[in-house]
Amino acid sequence: MLNWEKKGKIFDPVLIDPKYTHSQVPFGIQFNEVLRVYFTSRPPKSKDGTYISHIYYVDLDIYNLSRIVNLKKEPLLDLGNFGSFDEFGTMPCSIIKCNNEFWLYYVGWSRMVSVPYNCANGLAMSNDGEFFTKYSNGPIMSQSPENPYIVGCPRVYVFHNKLYMWYLGGTGWTFDNNKAESLYHIKLAISEDGISWKTINQNVISSVYKDECQTCVTVFSYNLLYHMYFTYRHTVNFRNSERGYRIGYAFSEDLVNWKRDDEKGGITLSENGWDSEMISYPSVLKINNEIIMLYCGNSFGRHGFGYAILKK
């Protein structure tokens, strides 16, 4: 069993702007003596009740992660053109070092008529981790015969000289009180170059709920096993503490076949405070010989993100 020591919330989106909410899907990479955490945030909703998400980053002192060194208050990526897959929002999901560049895998959002949205996976590149240029105006992974519905949350890691992408694959839509809700599971794709991906057409993780929704995978190697943390929730009526997001856990010997055992994951809701109703969007990385997990709390990260340290 793994055990995590929570260290508290370290970032709140009001630091970007007092009217901003959410700092979702935090993903960090070390730059010298700072941990740069990429995340998505939202300005106030428009009159029609919709919002457009943008990508930002915050630099944290690696010796004191609660100390902010720098905050990027302007969006890192422009929205797409009319009709494009990322016209109405972008969300960073992972970043890797590839060919002496930083490759940012992100989700682009578009709006629909019969359901609220569609999404697909895009790629942007940077020499310095600050100014990014899109690889293309279109996504690198989107709807296909294997994934006929939404595609999102590309978490990319390098193992054994190959790139593994665990991503959200939509399985359909359902309606609850006339509100459309998406159904999705974690799937896997493998690549040699980080651009062309071979999908493995099967669900990676078993479910504990009927029509369970799963997303936002983080994978790391520790004590001769591969460990996976992910986010899961009920399909409908999930915007509350009883049925909202939790962090699940699984382990594997080969990165393809996973055994789920949430109780051995060692992290759950706090008794009170910012992460007492919901925990989600985990991202595990190593800093100063410590393994840490960035994650979001109540209301899908509405009030920020924090971190925990793996107890040895």
PARO-363804 format. One line per 8 residues: number of its first residue (from 1); for each residue x, z, y of C-alpha. Coordinates in Angstrom, 2 decimals. Example, Ala and Ser with C-alpha at 12.3 -4.5 7.8 and 13.67 -1.06 7.14 Angstrom:
<recs>
1	12.30,7.80,-4.50 ~ 13.67,7.14,-1.06
</recs>
This chain:
<recs>
1	0.00,0.00,0.00 ~ 1.17,-0.81,3.53 ~ 0.62,1.67,6.35 ~ 0.51,0.94,10.05 ~ 1.00,3.32,12.95 ~ -1.09,2.26,15.93 ~ 0.72,2.41,19.28 ~ -2.22,1.64,21.57
9	-3.40,-1.11,23.89 ~ -0.66,-2.76,25.93 ~ -2.39,-5.57,27.82 ~ -5.68,-6.03,29.66 ~ -6.88,-9.44,30.96 ~ -7.87,-7.97,34.33 ~ -4.14,-8.18,35.13 ~ -4.59,-11.95,35.39
17	-7.64,-11.60,37.60 ~ -10.13,-8.71,37.97 ~ -12.94,-11.08,36.96 ~ -11.23,-12.31,33.77 ~ -12.15,-11.14,30.28 ~ -10.59,-11.39,26.82 ~ -7.00,-11.85,25.71 ~ -7.64,-13.35,22.30
25	-5.40,-14.49,19.45 ~ -2.12,-12.98,20.70 ~ 0.96,-14.56,19.11 ~ 4.48,-13.49,20.01 ~ 7.98,-14.97,19.91 ~ 11.17,-13.28,21.13 ~ 13.08,-14.64,24.13 ~ 16.30,-12.63,24.49
33	15.12,-9.15,25.50 ~ 11.44,-9.93,26.01 ~ 8.60,-10.58,23.61 ~ 6.56,-13.47,24.96 ~ 2.96,-13.17,23.83 ~ 0.72,-16.22,24.17 ~ -3.04,-15.66,24.30 ~ -6.28,-17.14,25.61
41	-8.39,-15.69,28.41 ~ -11.67,-16.53,30.13 ~ -12.72,-16.79,33.77 ~ -16.28,-15.71,34.64 ~ -19.09,-17.68,33.00 ~ -20.63,-20.56,34.91 ~ -24.28,-20.65,35.97 ~ -25.31,-22.19,32.66
49	-23.77,-19.29,30.74 ~ -20.74,-21.20,29.42 ~ -17.06,-20.55,30.00 ~ -13.78,-22.42,29.70 ~ -10.82,-20.69,28.03 ~ -7.18,-21.20,29.03 ~ -3.74,-20.31,27.63 ~ -1.49,-17.74,29.32
57	1.48,-15.61,28.34 ~ 2.89,-12.18,29.11 ~ 6.52,-11.08,28.65 ~ 6.98,-7.58,27.25 ~ 10.16,-5.50,27.14 ~ 11.27,-5.51,23.48 ~ 12.52,-1.92,23.87 ~ 9.23,-0.77,25.38
65	6.36,-3.10,24.55 ~ 4.03,-1.31,26.93 ~ 6.19,-2.47,29.87 ~ 5.24,-5.86,31.31 ~ 8.23,-7.86,32.56 ~ 6.40,-11.01,33.63 ~ 2.89,-12.43,33.50 ~ 2.07,-16.13,33.67
73	-1.14,-16.31,35.72 ~ -1.53,-20.09,35.70 ~ -2.77,-21.93,32.57 ~ 0.01,-23.39,30.41 ~ -1.94,-26.48,29.36 ~ -4.27,-28.77,31.24 ~ -7.70,-29.35,29.77 ~ -8.34,-32.70,28.10
81	-9.98,-35.74,29.62 ~ -13.74,-36.38,29.53 ~ -14.87,-36.58,25.92 ~ -11.62,-35.30,24.43 ~ -11.32,-32.54,21.85 ~ -9.95,-29.99,24.35 ~ -12.08,-30.80,27.39 ~ -13.72,-27.37,27.49
89	-11.02,-24.95,26.48 ~ -7.71,-24.25,24.76 ~ -6.61,-21.34,22.57 ~ -3.00,-20.76,21.40 ~ -2.65,-19.86,17.74 ~ 1.03,-20.06,16.80 ~ 4.39,-21.18,18.09 ~ 7.50,-22.15,16.13
97	11.00,-23.35,16.96 ~ 11.38,-26.93,15.73 ~ 14.07,-29.51,16.59 ~ 15.36,-27.27,19.42 ~ 11.88,-27.26,20.93 ~ 9.02,-24.81,21.00 ~ 5.97,-26.23,19.24 ~ 2.67,-24.67,20.20
105	-0.26,-25.16,17.83 ~ -3.56,-24.61,19.57 ~ -7.32,-25.06,19.29 ~ -9.19,-27.41,21.60 ~ -12.90,-26.90,22.31 ~ -15.60,-29.45,22.99 ~ -19.35,-29.00,23.51 ~ -22.16,-30.27,21.33
113	-25.95,-30.65,21.51 ~ -27.41,-29.41,18.22 ~ -24.78,-26.66,17.92 ~ -22.81,-24.98,20.73 ~ -19.32,-26.39,20.11 ~ -16.82,-28.27,18.01 ~ -13.10,-27.56,17.77 ~ -9.92,-29.12,16.39
121	-6.19,-28.38,16.20 ~ -3.75,-29.73,18.76 ~ 0.02,-29.60,19.34 ~ 2.06,-29.19,22.52 ~ 5.83,-29.06,22.94 ~ 8.27,-27.36,25.33 ~ 12.00,-27.06,25.93 ~ 11.75,-23.58,27.41
129	8.55,-22.03,26.05 ~ 6.94,-22.11,29.49 ~ 6.08,-25.69,30.44 ~ 4.30,-27.55,27.63 ~ 3.46,-31.21,27.15 ~ 0.78,-32.29,24.70 ~ 1.98,-34.27,21.71 ~ -1.07,-36.50,22.10
137	-4.48,-36.67,23.75 ~ -6.07,-36.28,20.33 ~ -5.83,-33.54,17.72 ~ -3.35,-33.44,14.84 ~ -6.06,-32.05,12.56 ~ -9.81,-32.41,12.98 ~ -12.98,-33.24,11.06 ~ -12.37,-35.14,7.83
145	-13.87,-35.63,4.38 ~ -12.22,-32.34,3.34 ~ -13.31,-30.56,6.53 ~ -16.59,-32.08,7.76 ~ -17.25,-29.33,10.32 ~ -15.10,-27.35,12.73 ~ -11.33,-27.02,12.29 ~ -9.41,-24.32,14.14
153	-6.95,-21.43,14.44 ~ -3.78,-23.17,13.13 ~ -1.33,-20.43,12.16 ~ 1.94,-22.20,11.28 ~ 4.93,-20.61,9.53 ~ 8.14,-22.01,8.03 ~ 8.96,-21.06,4.45 ~ 11.47,-22.80,2.15
161	12.04,-25.64,4.64 ~ 8.35,-26.51,4.68 ~ 5.66,-25.80,7.23 ~ 2.57,-23.95,6.06 ~ -0.57,-24.00,8.17 ~ -3.35,-21.56,7.37 ~ -6.36,-22.64,9.38 ~ -10.10,-22.18,9.80
169	-12.14,-24.78,7.94 ~ -15.83,-24.95,8.77 ~ -18.31,-25.05,5.89 ~ -21.50,-25.56,7.91 ~ -23.85,-23.97,10.42 ~ -26.72,-21.54,10.09 ~ -29.36,-20.35,12.55 ~ -30.26,-16.75,13.37
177	-33.03,-16.11,15.92 ~ -32.67,-19.76,17.02 ~ -28.94,-19.28,17.68 ~ -26.51,-21.51,15.80 ~ -23.64,-19.68,14.10 ~ -20.71,-21.40,12.39 ~ -19.58,-20.72,8.82 ~ -15.87,-20.97,7.99
185	-13.15,-20.02,5.52 ~ -9.36,-19.90,5.52 ~ -7.71,-23.03,4.16 ~ -4.10,-24.23,3.73 ~ -2.19,-27.36,4.68 ~ 1.51,-28.13,4.11 ~ 3.79,-30.43,6.11 ~ 7.35,-31.75,6.12
193	7.43,-32.65,9.82 ~ 4.83,-30.40,11.47 ~ 2.65,-33.32,12.53 ~ 1.27,-34.91,9.36 ~ -0.45,-32.37,7.13 ~ -1.51,-32.44,3.48 ~ -4.57,-30.27,3.06 ~ -5.23,-28.23,-0.07
201	-8.98,-28.46,-0.44 ~ -9.84,-24.96,-1.57 ~ -10.60,-21.61,0.04 ~ -7.52,-19.39,0.16 ~ -9.16,-15.95,0.21 ~ -12.10,-14.58,-1.78 ~ -15.07,-13.10,0.11 ~ -16.47,-9.58,0.14
209	-19.59,-10.49,2.17 ~ -22.16,-13.16,1.45 ~ -21.28,-16.20,3.60 ~ -18.28,-14.31,4.98 ~ -16.41,-15.91,7.88 ~ -12.59,-15.73,7.84 ~ -9.94,-16.81,10.33 ~ -6.65,-16.03,12.11
217	-4.07,-15.62,9.35 ~ -0.64,-14.02,9.71 ~ 1.87,-14.19,6.85 ~ 5.24,-12.49,6.35 ~ 7.70,-11.68,3.57 ~ 8.40,-8.02,2.77 ~ 9.57,-6.18,-0.36 ~ 9.68,-9.32,-2.54
225	6.09,-10.32,-1.78 ~ 4.28,-12.43,0.78 ~ 1.70,-10.48,2.76 ~ -1.30,-11.88,4.60 ~ -3.53,-10.27,7.18 ~ -6.60,-12.07,8.46 ~ -9.85,-11.56,10.35 ~ -13.26,-11.52,8.66
233	-16.87,-10.76,9.59 ~ -20.50,-11.22,8.62 ~ -22.06,-14.61,9.34 ~ -24.92,-13.48,11.58 ~ -25.63,-10.47,13.78 ~ -21.91,-9.77,14.08 ~ -21.59,-8.97,17.78 ~ -21.68,-5.25,17.10
241	-19.60,-2.49,15.53 ~ -21.37,-2.48,12.16 ~ -21.01,-6.18,11.29 ~ -18.20,-7.30,13.58 ~ -14.62,-8.36,12.89 ~ -12.29,-6.41,10.61 ~ -8.73,-7.11,9.46 ~ -8.39,-7.99,5.77
249	-5.31,-8.07,3.55 ~ -3.99,-10.09,0.59 ~ -0.65,-10.58,-1.16 ~ 1.01,-13.43,-3.04 ~ 4.14,-14.43,-4.95 ~ 3.98,-18.15,-4.16 ~ 2.17,-18.58,-0.80 ~ -0.67,-20.49,-2.49
257	-2.40,-18.01,-4.80 ~ -3.51,-14.82,-3.05 ~ -5.01,-11.57,-4.31 ~ -7.22,-9.78,-1.81 ~ -7.19,-5.98,-1.52 ~ -8.28,-4.85,1.95 ~ -7.81,-1.15,1.14 ~ -4.07,-1.70,0.64
265	-3.74,-3.33,4.07 ~ -3.41,0.02,5.80 ~ -5.14,-0.77,9.09 ~ -8.75,-0.22,10.10 ~ -10.92,0.95,13.01 ~ -9.87,3.89,15.15 ~ -12.21,6.85,15.51 ~ -12.65,6.15,19.20
273	-11.31,4.01,22.01 ~ -10.53,0.35,22.57 ~ -10.37,-0.59,18.85 ~ -13.02,1.75,17.39 ~ -15.73,-0.92,16.98 ~ -13.81,-4.06,16.06 ~ -10.26,-5.16,15.16 ~ -9.25,-8.81,14.91
281	-6.69,-11.61,15.40 ~ -3.62,-9.97,13.77 ~ -0.14,-11.42,14.32 ~ 2.85,-9.88,12.52 ~ 6.48,-10.33,13.62 ~ 9.81,-8.52,13.56 ~ 11.25,-6.88,16.69 ~ 14.30,-4.58,16.77
289	14.30,-4.13,12.98 ~ 10.66,-3.07,13.15 ~ 7.72,-5.04,11.79 ~ 4.90,-4.99,14.34 ~ 1.34,-6.28,14.38 ~ -0.29,-7.53,17.56 ~ -4.09,-7.39,17.37 ~ -7.27,-7.34,19.45
297	-9.91,-4.63,19.63 ~ -13.56,-4.27,20.57 ~ -15.75,-7.23,21.56 ~ -13.35,-9.88,20.23 ~ -10.52,-8.78,22.50 ~ -12.61,-8.59,25.65 ~ -10.51,-5.72,26.99 ~ -7.08,-6.76,25.75
305	-4.68,-6.40,22.83 ~ -2.41,-3.73,21.42 ~ 0.01,-3.30,18.55 ~ 0.94,-1.26,15.51 ~ 4.24,-0.63,13.67 ~ 4.65,-0.88,9.91 ~ 5.74,2.46,8.49 ~ 8.73,2.12,6.19
</recs>
